[in-house]
């Protein structure tokens, strides 16, 4: 949602910050339970996997994020 607002010409303001926080909260609510149940090295591996998967998905959504070039 924040990306779409930025592409529409909105500057970074309170609305974008709130939408970003809400998106992060939803993502954390989905991913958090898997990480909390893990112990030891497994937490590290899950955290790294989530980061890599998120990066790959964001890079593939060129119509939304601009891919590797960023917002275009």
KOLGU-4560 file (N, C-alpha, C; in nm, 3 decimals, padded with zeros to 5 digits):
<recs>
<n_xx: 00.082 n_yy: -00.119 n_zz: 00.000 ca_xx: 00.000 ca_yy: 00.000 ca_zz: 00.000 c_xx: 00.087 c_yy: 00.126 c_zz: 00.000 mol: A seq: 1 type: UNK>
<n_xx: 00.194 n_yy: 00.123 n_zz: 00.076 ca_xx: 00.282 ca_yy: 00.239 ca_zz: 00.084 c_xx: 00.349 c_yy: 00.266 c_zz: -00.050 mol: A seq: 2 type: UNK>
<n_xx: 00.388 n_yy: 00.161 n_zz: -00.119 ca_xx: 00.451 ca_yy: 00.177 ca_zz: -00.250 c_xx: 00.353 c_yy: 00.241 c_zz: -00.348 mol: A seq: 3 type: UNK>
<n_xx: 00.231 n_yy: 00.196 n_zz: -00.345 ca_xx: 00.130 ca_yy: 00.253 ca_zz: -00.435 c_xx: 00.108 c_yy: 00.401 c_zz: -00.407 mol: A seq: 4 type: UNK>
<n_xx: 00.107 n_yy: 00.439 n_zz: -00.280 ca_xx: 00.092 ca_yy: 00.580 ca_zz: -00.246 c_xx: 00.211 c_yy: 00.661 c_zz: -00.295 mol: A seq: 5 type: UNK>
<n_xx: 00.331 n_yy: 00.606 n_zz: -00.282 ca_xx: 00.451 ca_yy: 00.677 ca_zz: -00.327 c_xx: 00.450 c_yy: 00.694 c_zz: -00.479 mol: A seq: 6 type: UNK>
<n_xx: 00.406 n_yy: 00.590 n_zz: -00.550 ca_xx: 00.400 ca_yy: 00.600 ca_zz: -00.696 c_xx: 00.293 c_yy: 00.700 c_zz: -00.741 mol: A seq: 7 type: UNK>
<n_xx: 00.192 n_yy: 00.721 n_zz: -00.658 ca_xx: 00.087 ca_yy: 00.816 ca_zz: -00.691 c_xx: 00.131 c_yy: 00.960 c_zz: -00.667 mol: A seq: 8 type: UNK>
<n_xx: 00.254 n_yy: 00.978 n_zz: -00.616 ca_xx: 00.307 ca_yy: 01.112 ca_zz: -00.597 c_xx: 00.299 c_yy: 01.164 c_zz: -00.456 mol: A seq: 9 type: UNK>
<n_xx: 00.256 n_yy: 01.081 n_zz: -00.362 ca_xx: 00.249 ca_yy: 01.126 ca_zz: -00.223 c_xx: 00.390 c_yy: 01.130 c_zz: -00.166 mol: A seq: 10 type: UNK>
<n_xx: 00.417 n_yy: 01.226 n_zz: -00.082 ca_xx: 00.545 ca_yy: 01.230 ca_zz: -00.013 c_xx: 00.535 c_yy: 01.147 c_zz: 00.114 mol: A seq: 11 type: UNK>
<n_xx: 00.650 n_yy: 01.120 n_zz: 00.174 ca_xx: 00.650 ca_yy: 01.043 ca_zz: 00.298 c_xx: 00.592 c_yy: 01.131 c_zz: 00.408 mol: A seq: 12 type: UNK>
<n_xx: 00.486 n_yy: 01.085 n_zz: 00.464 ca_xx: 00.419 ca_yy: 01.160 ca_zz: 00.569 c_xx: 00.359 c_yy: 01.065 c_zz: 00.671 mol: A seq: 13 type: UNK>
<n_xx: 00.275 n_yy: 01.113 n_zz: 00.756 ca_xx: 00.218 ca_yy: 01.030 ca_zz: 00.861 c_xx: 00.138 c_yy: 00.912 c_zz: 00.807 mol: A seq: 14 type: UNK>
<n_xx: 00.069 n_yy: 00.930 n_zz: 00.696 ca_xx: -00.011 ca_yy: 00.821 ca_zz: 00.641 c_xx: 00.078 c_yy: 00.706 c_zz: 00.598 mol: A seq: 15 type: UNK>
<n_xx: 00.186 n_yy: 00.735 n_zz: 00.528 ca_xx: 00.277 ca_yy: 00.630 ca_zz: 00.483 c_xx: 00.344 c_yy: 00.561 c_zz: 00.601 mol: A seq: 16 type: UNK>
<n_xx: 00.380 n_yy: 00.636 n_zz: 00.702 ca_xx: 00.444 ca_yy: 00.577 ca_zz: 00.819 c_xx: 00.348 c_yy: 00.482 c_zz: 00.889 mol: A seq: 17 type: UNK>
<n_xx: 00.224 n_yy: 00.522 n_zz: 00.904 ca_xx: 00.125 ca_yy: 00.436 ca_zz: 00.970 c_xx: 00.099 c_yy: 00.311 c_zz: 00.886 mol: A seq: 18 type: UNK>
<n_xx: 00.086 n_yy: 00.326 n_zz: 00.753 ca_xx: 00.065 ca_yy: 00.210 ca_zz: 00.667 c_xx: 00.183 c_yy: 00.114 c_zz: 00.671 mol: A seq: 19 type: UNK>
<n_xx: 00.304 n_yy: 00.167 n_zz: 00.676 ca_xx: 00.423 ca_yy: 00.083 ca_zz: 00.687 c_xx: 00.424 c_yy: 00.007 c_zz: 00.818 mol: A seq: 20 type: UNK>
<n_xx: 00.389 n_yy: 00.074 n_zz: 00.926 ca_xx: 00.384 ca_yy: 00.009 ca_zz: 01.057 c_xx: 00.278 c_yy: -00.101 c_zz: 01.060 mol: A seq: 21 type: UNK>
<n_xx: 00.162 n_yy: -00.075 n_zz: 00.999 ca_xx: 00.058 ca_yy: -00.177 ca_zz: 00.993 c_xx: 00.101 c_yy: -00.297 c_zz: 00.909 mol: A seq: 22 type: UNK>
<n_xx: 00.167 n_yy: -00.272 n_zz: 00.797 ca_xx: 00.216 ca_yy: -00.382 ca_zz: 00.714 c_xx: 00.318 c_yy: -00.466 c_zz: 00.790 mol: A seq: 23 type: UNK>
<n_xx: 00.408 n_yy: -00.401 n_zz: 00.863 ca_xx: 00.507 ca_yy: -00.473 ca_zz: 00.942 c_xx: 00.441 c_yy: -00.554 c_zz: 01.053 mol: A seq: 24 type: UNK>
<n_xx: 00.337 n_yy: -00.499 n_zz: 01.115 ca_xx: 00.267 ca_yy: -00.571 ca_zz: 01.222 c_xx: 00.198 c_yy: -00.696 c_zz: 01.168 mol: A seq: 25 type: UNK>
<n_xx: 00.136 n_yy: -00.684 n_zz: 01.052 ca_xx: 00.069 ca_yy: -00.800 ca_zz: 00.992 c_xx: 00.171 c_yy: -00.907 c_zz: 00.955 mol: A seq: 26 type: UNK>
<n_xx: 00.282 n_yy: -00.866 n_zz: 00.894 ca_xx: 00.387 ca_yy: -00.960 ca_zz: 00.856 c_xx: 00.443 c_yy: -01.030 c_zz: 00.980 mol: A seq: 27 type: UNK>
<n_xx: 00.465 n_yy: -00.955 n_zz: 01.087 ca_xx: 00.517 ca_yy: -01.012 ca_zz: 01.211 c_xx: 00.419 c_yy: -01.108 c_zz: 01.274 mol: A seq: 28 type: UNK>
<n_xx: 00.290 n_yy: -01.077 n_zz: 01.268 ca_xx: 00.189 ca_yy: -01.165 ca_zz: 01.324 c_xx: 00.182 c_yy: -01.298 c_zz: 01.250 mol: A seq: 29 type: UNK>
<n_xx: 00.211 n_yy: -01.295 n_zz: 01.121 ca_xx: 00.209 ca_yy: -01.417 ca_zz: 01.041 c_xx: 00.336 c_yy: -01.500 c_zz: 01.065 mol: A seq: 30 type: UNK>
<n_xx: 00.451 n_yy: -01.434 n_zz: 01.068 ca_xx: 00.580 ca_yy: -01.503 ca_zz: 01.076 c_xx: 00.620 c_yy: -01.533 c_zz: 01.220 mol: A seq: 31 type: UNK>
<n_xx: 00.583 n_yy: -01.448 n_zz: 01.312 ca_xx: 00.627 ca_yy: -01.457 ca_zz: 01.451 c_xx: 00.607 c_yy: -01.592 c_zz: 01.518 mol: A seq: 32 type: UNK>
<n_xx: 00.489 n_yy: -01.653 n_zz: 01.509 ca_xx: 00.469 ca_yy: -01.781 ca_zz: 01.578 c_xx: 00.568 c_yy: -01.890 c_zz: 01.539 mol: A seq: 33 type: UNK>
<n_xx: 00.609 n_yy: -01.895 n_zz: 01.414 ca_xx: 00.706 ca_yy: -01.996 ca_zz: 01.372 c_xx: 00.842 c_yy: -01.972 c_zz: 01.435 mol: A seq: 34 type: UNK>
<n_xx: 00.881 n_yy: -01.847 n_zz: 01.448 ca_xx: 01.012 ca_yy: -01.814 ca_zz: 01.506 c_xx: 01.010 c_yy: -01.835 c_zz: 01.657 mol: A seq: 35 type: UNK>
<n_xx: 00.901 n_yy: -01.800 n_zz: 01.722 ca_xx: 00.893 ca_yy: -01.811 ca_zz: 01.868 c_xx: 00.901 c_yy: -01.957 c_zz: 01.912 mol: A seq: 36 type: UNK>
<n_xx: 00.844 n_yy: -02.049 n_zz: 01.835 ca_xx: 00.847 ca_yy: -02.190 ca_zz: 01.872 c_xx: 00.984 c_yy: -02.253 c_zz: 01.855 mol: A seq: 37 type: UNK>
<n_xx: 01.068 n_yy: -02.196 n_zz: 01.771 ca_xx: 01.199 ca_yy: -02.254 ca_zz: 01.743 c_xx: 01.298 c_yy: -02.223 c_zz: 01.855 mol: A seq: 38 type: UNK>
<n_xx: 01.406 n_yy: -02.301 n_zz: 01.861 ca_xx: 01.510 ca_yy: -02.283 ca_zz: 01.962 c_xx: 01.647 c_yy: -02.291 c_zz: 01.897 mol: A seq: 39 type: UNK>
<n_xx: 01.743 n_yy: -02.222 n_zz: 01.954 ca_xx: 01.883 ca_yy: -02.232 ca_zz: 01.913 c_xx: 01.909 c_yy: -02.185 c_zz: 01.772 mol: A seq: 40 type: UNK>
<n_xx: 01.986 n_yy: -02.264 n_zz: 01.701 ca_xx: 02.028 ca_yy: -02.230 ca_zz: 01.565 c_xx: 01.910 c_yy: -02.224 c_zz: 01.469 mol: A seq: 41 type: UNK>
<n_xx: 01.804 n_yy: -02.295 n_zz: 01.502 ca_xx: 01.686 ca_yy: -02.295 ca_zz: 01.417 c_xx: 01.627 c_yy: -02.154 c_zz: 01.404 mol: A seq: 42 type: UNK>
<n_xx: 01.631 n_yy: -02.076 n_zz: 01.512 ca_xx: 01.581 ca_yy: -01.938 ca_zz: 01.506 c_xx: 01.661 c_yy: -01.859 c_zz: 01.404 mol: A seq: 43 type: UNK>
<n_xx: 01.793 n_yy: -01.876 n_zz: 01.406 ca_xx: 01.878 ca_yy: -01.806 ca_zz: 01.311 c_xx: 01.844 c_yy: -01.846 c_zz: 01.168 mol: A seq: 44 type: UNK>
<n_xx: 01.829 n_yy: -01.975 n_zz: 01.144 ca_xx: 01.801 ca_yy: -02.023 ca_zz: 01.009 c_xx: 01.664 c_yy: -01.974 c_zz: 00.959 mol: A seq: 45 type: UNK>
<n_xx: 01.564 n_yy: -01.976 n_zz: 01.047 ca_xx: 01.432 ca_yy: -01.928 ca_zz: 01.007 c_xx: 01.437 c_yy: -01.779 c_zz: 00.976 mol: A seq: 46 type: UNK>
<n_xx: 01.506 n_yy: -01.703 n_zz: 01.060 ca_xx: 01.517 ca_yy: -01.559 ca_zz: 01.039 c_xx: 01.587 c_yy: -01.527 c_zz: 00.907 mol: A seq: 47 type: UNK>
<n_xx: 01.696 n_yy: -01.596 n_zz: 00.879 ca_xx: 01.766 ca_yy: -01.575 ca_zz: 00.752 c_xx: 01.680 c_yy: -01.616 c_zz: 00.633 mol: A seq: 48 type: UNK>
<n_xx: 01.609 n_yy: -01.727 n_zz: 00.646 ca_xx: 01.523 ca_yy: -01.773 ca_zz: 00.537 c_xx: 01.411 c_yy: -01.673 c_zz: 00.509 mol: A seq: 49 type: UNK>
<n_xx: 01.351 n_yy: -01.619 n_zz: 00.614 ca_xx: 01.244 ca_yy: -01.521 ca_zz: 00.595 c_xx: 01.298 c_yy: -01.397 c_zz: 00.525 mol: A seq: 50 type: UNK>
<n_xx: 01.415 n_yy: -01.351 n_zz: 00.565 ca_xx: 01.475 ca_yy: -01.235 ca_zz: 00.501 c_xx: 01.505 c_yy: -01.259 c_zz: 00.354 mol: A seq: 51 type: UNK>
<n_xx: 01.560 n_yy: -01.374 n_zz: 00.323 ca_xx: 01.592 ca_yy: -01.406 ca_zz: 00.183 c_xx: 01.466 c_yy: -01.423 c_zz: 00.099 mol: A seq: 52 type: UNK>
<n_xx: 01.366 n_yy: -01.491 n_zz: 00.154 ca_xx: 01.241 ca_yy: -01.509 ca_zz: 00.080 c_xx: 01.170 c_yy: -01.376 c_zz: 00.057 mol: A seq: 53 type: UNK>
<n_xx: 01.171 n_yy: -01.291 n_zz: 00.158 ca_xx: 01.109 ca_yy: -01.159 ca_zz: 00.142 c_xx: 01.179 c_yy: -01.080 c_zz: 00.033 mol: A seq: 54 type: UNK>
<n_xx: 01.312 n_yy: -01.083 n_zz: 00.033 ca_xx: 01.387 ca_yy: -01.013 ca_zz: -00.071 c_xx: 01.358 c_yy: -01.067 c_zz: -00.210 mol: A seq: 55 type: UNK>
<n_xx: 01.349 n_yy: -01.199 n_zz: -00.221 ca_xx: 01.320 ca_yy: -01.260 ca_zz: -00.351 c_xx: 01.181 c_yy: -01.222 c_zz: -00.400 mol: A seq: 56 type: UNK>
<n_xx: 01.083 n_yy: -01.225 n_zz: -00.311 ca_xx: 00.946 ca_yy: -01.190 ca_zz: -00.350 c_xx: 00.938 c_yy: -01.043 c_zz: -00.391 mol: A seq: 57 type: UNK>
<n_xx: 01.000 n_yy: -00.956 n_zz: -00.313 ca_xx: 00.998 ca_yy: -00.813 ca_zz: -00.346 c_xx: 01.066 c_yy: -00.788 c_zz: -00.480 mol: A seq: 58 type: UNK>
<n_xx: 01.173 n_yy: -00.860 n_zz: -00.507 ca_xx: 01.245 ca_yy: -00.844 ca_zz: -00.633 c_xx: 01.162 c_yy: -00.893 c_zz: -00.752 mol: A seq: 59 type: UNK>
<n_xx: 01.078 n_yy: -00.994 n_zz: -00.730 ca_xx: 00.997 ca_yy: -01.050 ca_zz: -00.838 c_xx: 00.871 c_yy: -00.967 c_zz: -00.866 mol: A seq: 60 type: UNK>
<n_xx: 00.826 n_yy: -00.889 n_zz: -00.771 ca_xx: 00.705 ca_yy: -00.808 ca_zz: -00.789 c_xx: 00.740 c_yy: -00.675 c_zz: -00.856 mol: A seq: 61 type: UNK>
<n_xx: 00.789 n_yy: -00.682 n_zz: -00.978 ca_xx: 00.836 ca_yy: -00.562 ca_zz: -01.048 c_xx: 00.724 c_yy: -00.461 c_zz: -01.071 mol: A seq: 62 type: UNK>
<n_xx: 00.603 n_yy: -00.507 n_zz: -01.088 ca_xx: 00.493 ca_yy: -00.413 ca_zz: -01.112 c_xx: 00.462 c_yy: -00.329 c_zz: -00.988 mol: A seq: 63 type: UNK>
<n_xx: 00.496 n_yy: -00.380 n_zz: -00.871 ca_xx: 00.467 ca_yy: -00.308 ca_zz: -00.746 c_xx: 00.589 c_yy: -00.236 c_zz: -00.693 mol: A seq: 64 type: UNK>
<n_xx: 00.704 n_yy: -00.306 n_zz: -00.689 ca_xx: 00.823 ca_yy: -00.251 ca_zz: -00.623 c_xx: 00.927 c_yy: -00.196 c_zz: -00.719 mol: A seq: 65 type: UNK>
<n_xx: 00.916 n_yy: -00.225 n_zz: -00.847 ca_xx: 01.018 ca_yy: -00.182 ca_zz: -00.941 c_xx: 01.133 c_yy: -00.281 c_zz: -00.952 mol: A seq: 66 type: UNK>
<n_xx: 01.123 n_yy: -00.395 n_zz: -00.882 ca_xx: 01.225 ca_yy: -00.498 ca_zz: -00.889 c_xx: 01.357 c_yy: -00.453 c_zz: -00.830 mol: A seq: 67 type: UNK>
<n_xx: 01.467 n_yy: -00.495 n_zz: -00.893 ca_xx: 01.601 ca_yy: -00.463 ca_zz: -00.844 c_xx: 01.634 c_yy: -00.316 c_zz: -00.860 mol: A seq: 68 type: UNK>
<n_xx: 01.562 n_yy: -00.246 n_zz: -00.947 ca_xx: 01.588 ca_yy: -00.104 ca_zz: -00.970 c_xx: 01.521 c_yy: -00.015 c_zz: -00.866 mol: A seq: 69 type: UNK>
<n_xx: 01.436 n_yy: -00.070 n_zz: -00.783 ca_xx: 01.365 ca_yy: 00.010 ca_zz: -00.684 c_xx: 01.239 c_yy: 00.070 c_zz: -00.742 mol: A seq: 70 type: UNK>
<n_xx: 01.186 n_yy: 00.169 n_zz: -00.676 ca_xx: 01.063 ca_yy: 00.232 ca_zz: -00.723 c_xx: 01.089 c_yy: 00.308 c_zz: -00.852 mol: A seq: 71 type: UNK>
<n_xx: 01.013 n_yy: 00.275 n_zz: -00.953 ca_xx: 01.030 ca_yy: 00.340 ca_zz: -01.082 c_xx: 00.901 c_yy: 00.409 c_zz: -01.120 mol: A seq: 72 type: UNK>
</recs>
